[in-house]
Amino acid sequence: MSSVVLKNLIKSYDGKKNIIDDINLEIKDKEFIVLVGSSGCGKSTILRLISGLEDITSGDILIDNTVVNNIHPKDRDIAFVFQSYALYPHMTVFDNIAFGLKMRKCDKNYIKNKVLSVAKALNLEDLLERKPKQLSGGQRQRVALGRAIVRNPKVFLMDEPLSNLDANLRVQMRSEIKKLHKDLKTTFIYVTHDQTEALTMGDRIVVLDKGKIQQVDTPENIYNNPKNKFVAGFIGQMNFIDVYIENNQFKINGSIFNTSLNRNGKFTIGIRPEKMLQGSIDIFVKPEIVEMTGGERIAYFYLNNSKCSARLPLEYDITNSINLKISINDMYFFDVNTGDVIENEKEI
C-alpha cells in the first residue's frame, strides 16, 4: 500500500496568512494524481510538506496509514523529481542514478544491475558514461527520473518536471512518465500549472487556488462538470458572458434565450469555444482577430461586451462575419457573487 492522506493540513510562514489552508485529500494506492493551479496556489508547497522538506503548521500527513509529521525526509521512502533536474554535474549518468543506492551502502553488483535495468527502461543505456552537460534537456530529465526510480520508493513526487522542455519533448515525456507509472505500479503525485498535462496525465485532478482545494475529480468530470467559475476557466478555455435574467429570459447580443431558471438578476454564463457552433440560436459577430492553429482557426469577438472566442473549422466562412449557433444546453450558469455553478439549464 502507498496511500497518502492529508488531514486538515495548514502551512503558514508568518502565523497570519495560510499558504496551505485546511487541505483534506486522500490519494489512493497506485494512483496518478495531479495538483494543478496558477503560480502561488500552494501546489509545490504541498509536495514539500509531504516529502518533509518543510514542516507543517498543523494537521497530519499519513503514508500507508502512518503519521509521518515527525519522520525525517530520508526515512519517508519518497522520491522527489524536481523541475531543475538537480543532477550532480561532476558525476556520470551511471553515478547520478546510482547515488541514492551508494548512500545506502547497497551491494556493488546490486547497484550495477539495478542501474542497468533502469537505464534500459529509460533508453539511457548508451549514455551511462556521459556527464550531464553532454546531455539534452530530455535526457537529463530521464536521468533525474532514473535516480528516483532506482530506489523503488513508495511514492513519487514530481514538481513541474517538464516545464524546462520544448513543446514536442513535453508531449513525448508525458507519455514516458505515464508508461513508467503503469510499469512501476506505485503512487505518483504530480504538480503542474499546465492544464493539458493535468488533463492528459492524471487519474484525478486536484484544482487549487490560494491554498484551497476547489475541486477533486477525474479529468472528464473536472472538464464537463466544473464546480465553480475558477475551475471552469482554469481547466480548458471558457467564455464568460454577463447576462440579466428576467421572466425566464436573457439576451446575448440581442438574441433571446429562454431558461427554466426561476430567478431574476445578474448571472455569468460560460460556454466553451468548441461549443459555439453546435446550437440552434443564431448570433452574428464580427471577428476582431482570427488565429490559424493548424487544423482549425480561433476567432475572437465580443458578446455582451465580453471578449470571447470560438474554435472554427478551416472551411467555415468568416468573410464578413461569423454565424455563431449557440445552445443553452452547452451553457454553465455561475452566481456572480460566489462564482459557484448553478445547475445547468436546458432549453424550454
N, C-alpha and C positions, 0 to 999 in steps of 0.2 A: 504493500500500500504506500502511495506517495501523495496523499491528500494534503492540502494546505487550507487552513481555516483562519480567517481574520475576524476577531471579535471586538467590536467597539473600539477599533483602532484609531488612536489620535496621535498626531505629531505636531508639536509646536516648538518653535525655536526661541520665542520670547515670552511664552506663557500667556500671551494675549490672543494672537491670531493662530488658528489651527490650519496648518498646511494640509494635513490629512484630518478630515472631520468626521469621526464616528463611522468608520468603514466596517461593514459586515459583509463578508464574502466567503463562500465555500467553493474551493477549487477541487474538482474531483480527481481521483487517481487516474493517471494516464491522459488527462485532458490537456488540450492545447487551448489556453485561454489568452486573449489579447486585451491588454489595457490600452485604451486609446483616448486621446484628448489633446487639446491645444497646449502649447508651452506654458508651464507653470501650474498645470492642473493637479499635479501630485503623483503622476503615474510612476516616474522614476524613483521618487521618494519611497513609494510602496515597495519597490524591488529592494531598495537598500535596507528597509526595515525588515523584510523577510530574510535577507541574507545576513543581517546582524551588523552591517557596516554602519548603521546608525541606530541609536537607542530610541525606543518608542517612549512617548509621553505617558500614555495609558492604554489599556486594552491588552489583548493577548494574541499571540501568533502560535498556532499549533501545526506541527508537521507530523503526520502519522499519529494524530491524537495526543501528541506530547507537546506541552507548552515549552517553547524554545526561547522565551524572552531573555533568559539569563545564560543561554548557552553560547559559547564563543563561536564566531563565524566558521572557523575551520572544522568545528565539530557538528555543524548542522547538515553536513552531507549535501551541499548545494553547489552547483557550478554556475558561475556568472560570466556571461559573454557581453563585453562592453562595446559601445559604439566605436571606440578608438582602437580596437584590436588588442592593445596593451601587450604586445609581444616584446620579448627581450631582443634588442637589435644585435647583440653580440653572439647570440646563440643560433644554431642551425634550426631548420624546421623540425628535425627529429628531436633536438634537445628542448625546443619550446613545447612540443607536445608531451614530451616525457617528464617535464619539470615537476609536475604535481606528484607523479609516481616516485620520482627520485627523492623528493622531500619526505615521502612516507617510507623511504628505505625499502622499497619493493625489490624483489629479486631481479637481477640484470636480465636474465632470459625472459622473465615475465614481462618486463618493461619493453624489451625489444619486440616480442611477439605482439604485445598489445598495441604498440605504436604502429607497427607494420599493418596490423588489421585495421586500425582506424584510418591510416593513410590510404589504404586501398579503398575503403568506403567513401573517402572524400576526394579521390583522384589526386592524391598528393605523393604517390609512390616515387615519381621521378624528381621530386623537389626536396627530398629529405635532407640533402647536404647544402642547400641554399640558405642564405641569410634573408631576413625579412625585407631588406632594401632591394633584393633581387626579385621580389615577387610583385605581382599586380595586386590591386585592391581586393579583387575577388579571391585570389589565392591566400592573401593574408587573413581574410575573414574565415576561410576554410581552416586555416591553421588554428585560429582562435577557437573555432568550433571543435576541432580535434583535441585541443588541450582540455576542453570541458568534457567531451565525450569519453576520453580515455579513462576517466575516474569512475565511470558508472554511477553518477550521483543519483539521489532520489528525485531531485527537482532541478530543472534547468531554468535559469533566469536570463532573459535576453533584453538588453536595453538599447533599442533602436539599432540593431546590428547592421542594417543595410543602408543607413542614411548617407554613408560616405561613398556609395557606389553609384555608377551611372544607371540610367533607366533600364537599359536592356539587361544589365547584370543583376539588377534588383529582381527582375522577373525570374531570371534563372535561379538565383539564390533562394527566392521564396519557395520554389519547387523543391530545391535540395533540402531546405530546412523541414518542410512538411514530410518529405520522404524519411528524413532522419527520425522525426517524431514517430512515424509509423513503424520504423525498424526497431527503435530503441524501446518503444512501449513504456515511456515514463512521462512525468508531468512537465509540461512546458508553460512558463509564464512569460509572455512576450509583450514588450512595450513598444508602441509606435505612435506617431502623430499622423500617419498616413492611413486614410480611410480605406484605400484599395488593399493595403496589406492586411488591415483588420478584417475586411470582408472575405478575402480570398484564403486567409490562413487559419482563422480562429474556429474552433468548435463552438465557443461562445465569445461574445464581445462584452467588455465592461467599458461603458462610456462614462468618463469622468469630467467634471467641471468644478473648478475652485475647491478641490479637495473632497468633493462629494460624488458618490455614485449616482448617475442619472438613470441608467438602465443597464440591466444584465440580461442578455438573451442570445439566441442563435443569430447568425448574420441575417438570415431571411426575416426573422421577426423584428430585429432592430430596424431593418430597411423598410419593411412593409407596415409595421405597427409601432412607430416611434411613440414614446410616452409624452414627449413634450417638444416644444419648438427647437430647443437646443439640439436634441438628438436628431430631429428631422433634418436640421440644416447641416449638422456635422457629418453624419453618415449618409453619403450621397448628396447630390445637389437638390435643392428645393427652392422654388419661387414662393415668396411670401407676399401676399396682397391684402391690404386693409380694405374691409368692406363694412357696410352698415346694413344690418338685417332689420327689416320692418315688415310686419304682416307676412312672415314666411317667404320673403323675397329679398334678394340683394342684386346689385348690378356690378358688372365688370366692363369698363369702357362702354357703358350704355346698354350692354346685353343683359337681359333679365334671367336670373336663375331662381328656381323655386326650391325651397327646402322645408323639411319637416321639423326643423329646429324651432321649437316654440319659445323663442326668446328674441327680444328686440335689443339693439345696441351694436356696439363696435365689436368686430371679431377680426382675427387674422386667419386667412385661409392659406393653405400650402398646396402646391401641385408641382410634381417633378417635371423637369424639362422634357423627358421622353414621353410624357403623357399629354402633351399639348396638341396632338393631332388625333386623339382617339375618341372624342366625344361627338355630340350632335349639335351643340350650340356654336354658331359662327361668331368669331371676333376677328376683325381685320385690323392689322397693325402694320406700321411702317418700321422696318428694321433700322436700328441705329448703326449696328456693326454686325458683320457676318464673318465667322471664322471657319476656315476649312480645316478639318481634323483628320482627313484621310477618307474613311468610308462614310462620313456624314458632314453636315455643316451645323454650326451652332449660331443661331441668330439671337441678338439682344434687342429688346424693345421695352416699352413701358405699358403696364396695366394698372389703372387707378393710381398713376404717379409712382408706382413701384417698379424698379428695374427688374426685368425678368428675362428668361432665356428659353429657347426651345431647341431640341435636337431634331434636325430635319434630314431626310434622305437627300442625296445629291441631286436627284431628278426633280425635287419639289420646286415649283415655280415661285420665285421671290422677286420677279422683275420689278414690280411696283409696290406690292405689299404682300404680307403673309396672311393666308386664311387659316387662322387657328380654329380648331374644333375641340371644345372643352366639355368635359362631363363632370357633373357634381360628384359622380361615383369615384372619381380619381382625386377628390379634394380631401384635405385634412383641415379641421377647424380647431383653432387654438384660442384659449382665453387670453385676451390682451393684457391682463394684469399678472397672471401666474405663468403663462406660457404653456400650461398643461393642455393636452389634447382633449377635445370633446369628441364623443362618439361620432365616428364618420357618418356623414349624411348620405342618403340615397335620393335619386330623383323621384319626385312625386308627380 
